[in-house]
Amino acid sequence: MSEIRPGTVLPADRQPITLRTADGLALVGELAMPAGRPPAATLICLHPLPTQGGMMDSHVLRKAAFRLPALADLAVLRFNTRGTSSERGTSDGEFGDGESERHDVAAAIAYSVAAGLPHRWLLGWSFGTELALKWGNDPAVDGAILLSPALHRATDSDLDAWAAGGRPLVALIPEFDDYLRPDAATARFARVPQAEVIAVKGAKHLWVGEPYVRIVLNEIVRRVNPGAWPLPTEWKD
């Protein structure tokens, strides 16, 4: 048995993908699937702000793709929104400040549906939570998990739409977040009766540190595939 460490990459079937948007752009991405077996559920990852370095390889999303197909039988779809670059490549287009990215979110959901990926959940982080709240309230989505939501672009009307739709909404709020801390988050999300706000003691906006990554990944799995929770900290070689 080996300890699962920050750089651990567990077995999965990984393939590059290209998403096609309704406005004609090609977005680069990757789909990681459980090796040799069908997934129990799906994460559609929406990355942090690209103008501040956010991309599909932002560390929590990368670690979800490295670990969760093997540990929790999850399919993990990551992609770069328009104009965003990573090691995988650069997506067409230019940053749309969360507006034209509506087509990017729709393309990722449509791809997941066409691929037959089950139980699709959005996993947004920071800017990605704005995209999830504004453009991800879709009948093809089971729910959304929000990491460090800032609620800068998403409005109360977006929250009201989630409330009316009834889909699960889980918000993980760092104790020392730069933008929205637990008490304020609880007040903002109160208008969504089904929303669950989880304060994470000691955490900051970027979730730096393996203890916080493990908390995030466990909270994801607890909602998306509870039979695989809690996640192990070791892997059989």
Secondary structure as the mmCIF struct_conf table of DSSP 4:
data_model
#
loop_
_struct_conf.conf_type_id
_struct_conf.id
_struct_conf.beg_label_comp_id
_struct_conf.beg_label_asym_id
_struct_conf.beg_label_seq_id
_struct_conf.end_label_comp_id
_struct_conf.end_label_asym_id
_struct_conf.end_label_seq_id
STRN STRN1 SER A 2 GLU A 3
TURN_TY1_P TURN_TY1_P1 PRO A 6 GLY A 7
STRN STRN2 ASP A 13 ARG A 20
TURN_TY1_P TURN_TY1_P2 ALA A 22 ASP A 23
BEND BEND1 GLY A 24 GLY A 24
STRN STRN3 ALA A 26 MET A 33
TURN_TY1_P TURN_TY1_P3 ALA A 35 GLY A 36
BEND BEND2 ARG A 37 ARG A 37
BEND BEND3 ALA A 40 ALA A 40
STRN STRN4 ALA A 41 LEU A 46
BEND BEND4 PRO A 48 PRO A 48
HELX_RH_3T_P HELX_RH_3T_P1 PRO A 50 GLN A 52
TURN_TY1_P TURN_TY1_P4 GLY A 53 GLY A 53
TURN_TY1_P TURN_TY1_P5 MET A 56 ASP A 57
HELX_RH_AL_P HELX_RH_AL_P1 HIS A 59 ALA A 72
STRN STRN5 LEU A 74 PHE A 79
HELX_LH_PP_P HELX_LH_PP_P1 ASN A 80 THR A 81
TURN_TY1_P TURN_TY1_P6 ARG A 82 GLY A 83
STRN STRN6 SER A 85 SER A 86
TURN_TY1_P TURN_TY1_P7 GLU A 87 ARG A 88
STRN STRN7 GLY A 89 THR A 90
BEND BEND5 ASP A 92 GLY A 93
TURN_TY1_P TURN_TY1_P8 ASP A 97 GLU A 101
HELX_RH_AL_P HELX_RH_AL_P2 ARG A 102 ALA A 114
TURN_TY1_P TURN_TY1_P9 ALA A 115 GLY A 116
BEND BEND6 HIS A 119 HIS A 119
STRN STRN8 ARG A 120 TRP A 125
TURN_TY1_P TURN_TY1_P10 SER A 126 SER A 126
HELX_RH_AL_P HELX_RH_AL_P3 PHE A 127 TRP A 135
TURN_TY1_P TURN_TY1_P11 PRO A 139 ALA A 140
STRN STRN9 GLY A 143 LEU A 147
BEND BEND7 SER A 148 SER A 148
BEND BEND8 HIS A 152 ALA A 154
HELX_RH_AL_P HELX_RH_AL_P4 ASP A 156 GLY A 165
STRN STRN10 LEU A 169 PRO A 174
TURN_TY1_P TURN_TY1_P12 GLU A 175 PHE A 176
BEND BEND9 ASP A 178 TYR A 179
HELX_RH_AL_P HELX_RH_AL_P5 PRO A 182 PHE A 189
TURN_TY1_P TURN_TY1_P13 ALA A 190 ARG A 191
BEND BEND10 VAL A 192 VAL A 192
TURN_TY1_P TURN_TY1_P14 PRO A 193 GLN A 194
STRN STRN11 ALA A 195 VAL A 200
TURN_TY1_P TURN_TY1_P15 LYS A 201 GLY A 202
TURN_TY1_P TURN_TY1_P16 HIS A 205 LEU A 206
BEND BEND11 GLY A 209 GLY A 209
HELX_RH_AL_P HELX_RH_AL_P6 GLU A 210 VAL A 224
HELX_RH_3T_P HELX_RH_3T_P2 PRO A 226 ALA A 228
HELX_LH_PP_P HELX_LH_PP_P2 TRP A 229 TRP A 229
BEND BEND12 PRO A 230 PRO A 230
HELX_LH_PP_P HELX_LH_PP_P3 LEU A 231 PRO A 232
BEND BEND13 THR A 233 THR A 233
STRN STRN12 GLU A 234 TRP A 235
#
